[in-house]
Amino acid sequence: MACTFVVDRDGALLLQLRDDKAPYFPNVWGLPGGAIEAEETPEQGAARELWEEARLRVDDRLRLFAQQELPEQARVKNYFYGATSARQEDVVLGEGAAMVFVPAAEVLDRPFTPGTAEMIERFLSSREYASLT
């Protein structure tokens, strides 16, 4: 599994509200991302999912931030990050109920998929995030 921290010029983070059709954790917030296909690397999967779900790409390249073991789901989540010059009006919702850039100070005020809030908190206090803002 791969997902992406996409940071805009103002330091806002792109979040997805999962819809009620999501097979796992419907109606909660998460990051753009999903399953990695057999022929993909995690980085390629993260880029593909970002394109499918928001029609966005990062300006440079995706970089690995962290991996998170989720034993209760028998998964490993790969978290990538990258900056974008895209704005909210450039986002084309391809999956979910909403895909929005949220100011960093407001990000954690919502319910998230398991493990996501902890990783977001860690990312927002990291040197990687600071390097993008």
Backbone hydrogen bonds, N-H to C=O, Kabsch-Sander energy under -0.5 kcal/mol:
donor,donor_aa,acceptor,acceptor_aa,energy
2,A,34,G,-2.6
3,C,78,N,-2.7
4,T,32,P,-2.1
5,F,80,F,-3.1
6,V,4,T,-0.8
7,V,5,F,-0.6
7,V,82,G,-2.3
8,D,12,A,-2.3
11,G,8,D,-2.1
13,L,102,V,-2.6
14,L,6,V,-2.1
15,L,100,V,-3.0
16,Q,30,G,-2.8
17,L,98,A,-2.5
18,R,16,Q,-0.7
18,R,28,V,-2.7
22,A,19,D,-1.4
27,N,18,R,-0.5
27,N,19,D,-0.6
28,V,25,F,-0.8
29,W,111,P,-2.7
30,G,16,Q,-2.2
34,G,2,A,-2.3
40,E,37,E,-2.0
45,G,41,T,-2.4
46,A,42,P,-2.4
47,A,43,E,-2.2
48,R,44,Q,-2.5
49,E,45,G,-2.6
50,L,46,A,-2.2
51,W,47,A,-2.0
52,E,48,R,-2.9
53,E,49,E,-2.7
54,A,50,L,-2.0
55,R,50,L,-0.6
55,R,51,W,-1.7
56,L,50,L,-0.9
59,D,83,A,-3.1
63,R,81,Y,-2.0
65,F,79,Y,-3.6
66,A,79,Y,-1.5
68,Q,77,K,-2.5
70,L,75,R,-3.0
73,Q,70,L,-1.6
74,A,70,L,-0.6
74,A,71,P,-0.7
75,R,70,L,-1.8
77,K,68,Q,-2.9
78,N,1,M,-2.5
78,N,76,V,-0.5
79,Y,66,A,-3.3
79,Y,77,K,-0.6
80,F,3,C,-2.9
80,F,78,N,-0.6
81,Y,63,R,-2.0
82,G,5,F,-2.0
84,T,7,V,-2.5
90,D,87,R,-2.0
91,V,87,R,-0.6
91,V,88,Q,-1.5
92,V,54,A,-2.4
93,L,91,V,-0.6
94,G,53,E,-2.7
95,E,53,E,-0.9
97,A,17,L,-2.9
98,A,17,L,-1.3
100,V,15,L,-2.4
102,V,13,L,-2.8
102,V,100,V,-0.5
106,E,103,P,-2.2
107,V,103,P,-0.8
107,V,104,A,-0.9
109,D,106,E,-1.2
110,R,108,L,-0.5
113,T,29,W,-1.9
116,T,113,T,-1.9
117,A,113,T,-0.6
119,M,115,G,-1.6
120,I,116,T,-2.7
121,E,117,A,-2.6
122,R,118,E,-2.1
123,F,119,M,-2.6
124,L,120,I,-3.0
125,S,121,E,-1.0
126,S,123,F,-2.0
129,Y,123,F,-0.6
130,A,126,S,-1.9
131,S,127,R,-2.0
132,L,128,E,-0.6
132,L,129,Y,-1.5
133,T,129,Y,-0.7
133,T,130,A,-0.8
